[in-house]
Amino acid sequence: MEEKQKPDNKFKTGAVTTAVWANEMKDRQGKRFSVYTVAFERNYLLKNGAISKIYLLLQKIFYRLYYRLRENITKVLEDLDNGFDVP
């Protein structure tokens, strides 16, 4: 039986949970890159304050992805300079 893929990062605040998955892809030239998927989960109706919790989780995801990109920015810029095909 195939093992279920687990998220790279998972954050929780109150009853709101978010998960981030990184999926490895290849472009037409065979270069690898990552595509990120973000999912939110809430098990019951939103109550007062739930929107601010969702906003907090969005900020955490943004900064995590931003710093991950920042770590690789040199490679990204090199790819762009070498004619990387942006879809």
RODO-2510 file (C-alpha; in nm, 4 decimals, decimal comma):
residues 87
     n   res          X          Y          Z
     1     m     0,0000     0,0000     0,0000
     2     e     0,1315     0,3448    -0,0924
     3     e     0,2283     0,5722     0,1976
     4     k     0,0323     0,8976     0,2189
     5     q     0,2423     1,2067     0,1459
     6     k     0,2972     1,4258     0,4507
     7     p     0,3202     1,8055     0,4372
     8     d     0,6564     1,9837     0,4591
     9     n     0,5166     2,2240     0,7169
    10     k     0,2045     2,2236     0,9297
    11     f     0,0849     2,5126     1,1460
    12     k    -0,2038     2,5269     1,3899
    13     t    -0,3634     2,8059     1,5844
    14     g    -0,6823     2,7329     1,7727
    15     a    -0,9094     2,5177     1,5550
    16     v    -0,7513     2,6348     1,2274
    17     t    -0,4796     2,4199     1,0699
    18     t    -0,2779     2,4803     0,7563
    19     a    -0,0369     2,2535     0,5707
    20     v     0,2227     2,3240     0,2999
    21     w     0,3385     2,0618     0,0494
    22     a     0,6367     2,0976    -0,1844
    23     n     0,5999     1,9002    -0,5072
    24     e     0,9057     1,8463    -0,7246
    25     m     0,8453     1,9125    -1,0948
    26     k     1,0558     1,9210    -1,4116
    27     d     1,0384     2,1803    -1,6853
    28     r     1,0690     2,1001    -2,0568
    29     q     1,4486     2,1092    -2,0369
    30     g     1,4520     1,8635    -1,7465
    31     k     1,5376     2,1199    -1,4756
    32     r     1,3800     2,0491    -1,1399
    33     f     1,1746     2,3069    -0,9495
    34     s     0,9250     2,3067    -0,6633
    35     v     0,5558     2,3912    -0,6706
    36     y     0,3944     2,4632    -0,3349
    37     t     0,0403     2,3716    -0,2360
    38     v    -0,1271     2,5231     0,0707
    39     a    -0,4366     2,3792     0,2396
    40     f    -0,6495     2,5203     0,5211
    41     e    -0,8692     2,3164     0,7497
    42     r    -1,1321     2,4160     0,9984
    43     n    -1,3436     2,1472     1,1618
    44     y    -1,6449     2,3587     1,2577
    45     l    -1,8110     2,6934     1,1892
    46     l    -1,5996     3,0069     1,2070
    47     k    -1,6300     3,1986     1,5299
    48     n    -1,5127     3,5468     1,6180
    49     g    -1,1372     3,5677     1,5774
    50     a    -1,1069     3,2813     1,3263
    51     i    -1,0339     3,5205     1,0387
    52     s    -0,7440     3,6747     1,2319
    53     k    -0,6093     3,3234     1,2953
    54     i    -0,6283     3,2442     0,9238
    55     y    -0,4431     3,5699     0,8533
    56     l    -0,1733     3,4728     1,1049
    57     l    -0,1292     3,1347     0,9343
    58     l    -0,1077     3,3018     0,5922
    59     q     0,1702     3,5233     0,7267
    60     k     0,3614     3,2188     0,8560
    61     i     0,3280     3,0442     0,5204
    62     f     0,4332     3,3556     0,3297
    63     y     0,7472     3,4031     0,5381
    64     r     0,8396     3,0339     0,5211
    65     l     0,8086     3,0345     0,1404
    66     y     0,9761     3,3749     0,1121
    67     y     1,2826     3,2626     0,3079
    68     r     1,2958     2,9348     0,1164
    69     l     1,2980     3,1334    -0,2094
    70     r     1,5495     3,3792    -0,0675
    71     e     1,7869     3,0905     0,0082
    72     n     1,7645     2,9868    -0,3557
    73     i     1,7462     3,3326    -0,5157
    74     t     2,0952     3,3076    -0,6638
    75     k     1,9994     2,9882    -0,8457
    76     v     1,6697     3,1404    -0,9624
    77     l     1,8479     3,4486    -1,0987
    78     e     2,1062     3,2305    -1,2740
    79     d     1,8257     3,0276    -1,4335
    80     l     1,6593     3,3474    -1,5550
    81     d     1,9901     3,4756    -1,6959
    82     n     2,0390     3,1443    -1,8781
    83     g     1,7040     3,1730    -2,0547
    84     f     1,4859     2,9746    -1,8131
    85     d     1,1452     2,9420    -1,9760
    86     v     0,8857     3,0973    -1,7437
    87     p     0,5371     2,9631    -1,8345
***
